[in-house]
């Protein structure tokens, strides 16, 4: 079995983080071609969640925080305020929680789903909290109805894609020996 030294692990984690950040830039172009549900698939969430499983909580948190900002500066989307700002915190929470849960829980399939669902819930709660703060200091309206719609109802296609796709990818990467274990 090949053992990673600390220096090699750093390079590997940095490489996976860079790949996940690049996917955050590209995937919205692919899903944007699907009328009416493209943005509901939450394409930037997939690489951030994968980063948590591949390179750990801190790298994934950095990928999640940087992705909306970088995408805005490169392509003008998502709008920086309020959407992009709230997404920075949401995606950072996704990466942090998925990475921490994956690191702390035994490596069983059920725990993979537990880590994924916990990260998705935590990210949505963080998004809602940031939107409450934004609405308190600006003229951006936000209510419980908008929270429920934005975090859960409109995100159902993305939630389903994440629950179906991410565990399969992580299990395949685990079998290939590429996860952070």
C-alpha positions in Angstrom: 0.0 0.0 0.0 1.2 3.5 -0.9 1.6 5.8 2.1 1.4 9.5 1.7 4.0 11.6 3.6 2.8 15.0 5.0 4.3 16.8 2.0 2.7 14.5 -0.5 -0.7 14.7 1.3 -0.5 18.6 1.1 0.2 18.5 -2.6 -2.6 15.9 -3.2 -5.1 17.9 -1.1 -4.1 21.2 -2.9 -4.6 19.5 -6.2 -8.0 18.1 -5.4 -9.1 21.5 -4.0 -8.0 23.2 -7.2 -9.9 20.6 -9.3 -13.0 21.1 -7.2 -12.7 24.9 -7.5 -12.3 24.5 -11.3 -15.5 22.3 -11.4 -17.3 25.1 -9.5 -16.5 27.4 -12.4 -17.5 24.9 -15.1 -20.6 23.0 -13.9 -22.9 26.0 -13.8 -22.3 26.4 -17.6 -23.5 22.8 -18.1 -26.6 22.9 -15.9 -27.5 26.3 -17.2 -28.4 24.7 -20.5 -31.3 22.8 -18.8 -34.3 25.1 -18.9 -36.2 25.8 -15.7 -34.2 23.5 -13.5 -30.6 24.3 -14.3 -30.0 26.6 -11.3 -32.1 24.3 -9.1 -29.5 21.6 -9.5 -27.1 23.6 -7.4 -24.1 22.8 -9.5 -21.5 24.6 -7.4 -22.5 22.6 -4.3 -21.4 19.3 -5.8 -17.6 20.0 -6.1 -17.6 21.7 -2.6 -19.2 18.7 -1.0 -16.8 16.4 -2.8 -13.9 18.5 -1.6 -14.9 17.8 1.9 -14.7 14.1 1.3 -11.5 14.3 -0.8 -9.3 16.8 0.9 -10.8 17.5 4.3 -12.7 20.3 6.0 -10.3 23.2 5.8 -9.5 22.9 2.1 -13.2 22.3 1.3 -14.2 25.3 3.4 -11.7 27.4 1.4 -13.0 26.1 -1.9 -16.6 26.9 -0.8 -15.8 30.4 0.3 -13.8 31.2 -2.8 -15.9 29.7 -5.5 -18.8 32.2 -5.7 -16.4 35.1 -5.5 -14.1 33.8 -8.2 -17.0 32.9 -10.4 -18.4 36.4 -10.0 -15.1 38.0 -10.9 -14.6 35.7 -13.9 -18.1 35.5 -15.3 -20.3 38.0 -13.5 -22.5 35.3 -11.9 -23.8 34.8 -9.3 -24.5 38.4 -8.5 -22.2 39.4 -5.6 -24.8 40.9 -3.4 -26.8 39.3 -1.9 -26.6 36.0 -3.7 -22.8 35.6 -4.0 -22.1 36.7 -0.5 -24.7 34.3 1.1 -23.3 31.5 -1.1 -19.8 32.1 0.1 -20.9 31.3 3.7 -23.3 28.5 2.6 -20.7 26.7 0.5 -18.0 27.2 3.1 -20.3 25.5 5.6 -20.9 22.6 3.2 -17.2 22.0 2.8 -16.4 22.3 6.5 -19.2 20.1 7.7 -18.9 17.4 5.1 -15.1 17.2 5.7 -15.4 17.2 9.5 -18.2 14.6 9.5 -16.4 12.3 7.1 -13.2 12.6 9.1 -14.9 11.9 12.5 -17.4 9.1 11.5 -16.5 5.5 10.8 -16.1 4.9 7.0 -19.4 3.2 6.4 -21.9 4.0 3.6 -24.6 5.1 6.1 -22.2 7.6 7.6 -21.3 8.9 4.2 -25.0 9.8 3.7 -25.1 11.2 7.3 -22.2 13.5 6.6 -23.7 14.6 3.3 -27.1 15.3 4.7 -25.7 17.1 7.8 -23.6 19.3 5.5 -26.5 20.1 3.3 -28.7 21.0 6.3 -25.9 23.1 7.9 -25.2 24.9 4.7 -28.8 25.8 4.2 -29.1 27.0 7.8 -26.0 29.2 7.4 -27.4 30.6 4.2 -30.6 31.5 5.9 -28.7 33.1 8.8 -26.6 35.2 6.4 -29.7 36.3 4.5 -31.3 37.4 7.8 -28.2 39.5 8.5 -28.2 40.9 5.0 -31.9 41.8 5.1 -31.3 43.5 8.5 -28.6 45.8 7.1 -29.9 46.4 3.6 -33.2 46.7 1.7 -33.1 43.0 0.6 -36.3 41.4 1.7 -36.1 38.0 3.4 -38.8 36.0 5.3 -39.4 32.5 6.6 -41.3 31.8 3.3 -38.3 32.9 1.2 -36.0 30.8 3.4 -38.2 27.7 3.0 -38.5 28.3 -0.8 -34.8 29.1 -1.4 -33.3 26.5 0.9 -35.6 23.5 0.4 -38.6 23.8 -2.0 -36.7 25.2 -5.0 -33.7 23.1 -4.2 -35.4 19.7 -4.4 -33.8 18.8 -7.8 -30.4 19.7 -6.4 -30.9 17.9 -3.2 -31.9 14.7 -5.0 -28.9 15.0 -7.4 -26.5 15.4 -4.4 -28.0 12.5 -2.5 -27.8 10.2 -5.6 -24.5 11.4 -7.2 -22.1 12.3 -4.4 -22.1 9.1 -2.4 -21.5 7.1 -5.6 -18.6 9.3 -6.5 -17.1 9.2 -3.0 -17.4 5.4 -2.9 -15.7 5.1 -6.3 -12.9 7.4 -5.2 -12.6 5.5 -1.9 -12.3 2.3 -3.8 -9.6 3.9 -6.0 -7.7 5.0 -2.8 -8.2 8.7 -3.5 -10.1 9.8 -0.4 -8.6 11.4 2.6 -8.5 8.4 5.0 
